[in-house]
Amino acid sequence: MPNTVHVAVTGAAGAIGYAILPRIASGQMFGPDTKVALHLLELPQAMSALEGVVMELDDCAFPLLESIQISDSPDVAFEGVNWALLIGSKPRTKGMERNDLIRDNGPIFVGQGNALLKSASDVRAVVIGNPCNTNALIAMHNAKEIPPERFSAMTRLDQNRCMAQLAGKAGVGVSSVSNVTIWGNHSATQYPDSENAKINGQPVSTVITDTEWLQETMIKKVQNRGAEIIGARGSSSAFSAANAGIDHVRSLIEKTSEGLWYSAAVPSDGSYGIERGLVFSFPLQSDGKGNYSIVQGLPHSEFAKEKIEKTLAELLKEKDVVKDLL
Ligand code: NAX
């Protein structure tokens, strides 16, 4: 890790941008010994709002914040960045089909993949903008000389949501819950796996014996949590998404403790029979030197296999919808 980390954030004037920027600038993403140079990208019509965000960042007087650049050009914003948090994309509007959203947002990630390739030789890209798995696939395919394993998409919010549900049901603190895996797509087909998860080091099923709750209620709750929050708040998850973004990057950087894992969507290496190259959420462990590996050998019940097949089928369909962009 260089002494100063250059971090691009796209959609920086949006809701998640507003929640994540102070946390990056205060050192919560890269730690107390690393200075941060922010490279903020927005659409031309949002540059004025972005200037306001920059004023607020200035007014925080964060000791670790070395510099802030803003731009409406990906080539400029991505110049020399070490990390690119690709948050900006068009939100899904009422009545819009998922395929239309995929087609609408896909071109953004063609352009940003090209720009990363051109401007950033040592970059790790994290896609948060939805549909994040397929957007990451598009960016990766349009930045072919960047090693694919440097692209990931965020399913950490889903992992955190699942942990909170399990802790609530068991009546324990969330820190007692570990080894939760989100398999597949960041969408309503994702499979939040409690079969391999633990509470205080014990299999979840020995602590929560209500199988129907584990297989139906909890899974649906996690799959539909985003929609539930939109229903209650009138807008989508913002600070919990930003928080998950911090967790995602920290988990990629820091060595994972023995026996634990975290979830993120990364290009498949063929593990668990998932098509090679597809951006699929897996259990991961990091070595603390910038590399991760997919945890091997987790058992899947027939129930789990069926869920994984379903989310895999959705991702293969999404890939087909954008095949001309790859
Ligand atoms: P907002 O609409 O508040 O902000 C998005 C910002 O992106 C806007 O300021 C817009 O001007 C900018 N933008 C759009 N296209 C851009 C482009 N080509 N280049 C640069 N900036 C661009 O949305 P927000 O609530 O911040 O959500 C951002 C994205 O995160 C959405 O796609 C959303 O669906 C997705 N989410 C992903 C989550 C995940 O777990 N992976 C969870 C939260 C969230 O739903």
Residues whose N, C-alpha, C, O or C-beta is under 5 A from the ligand:
A	BS01	NAX	T10 G11 A13 G14 A15 I16 G17 L41 E42 L43 A46 I87 G88 S89 K90 P91 I108 I128 G129 N130 C132 M154 L157 H186 S236 S237 A241
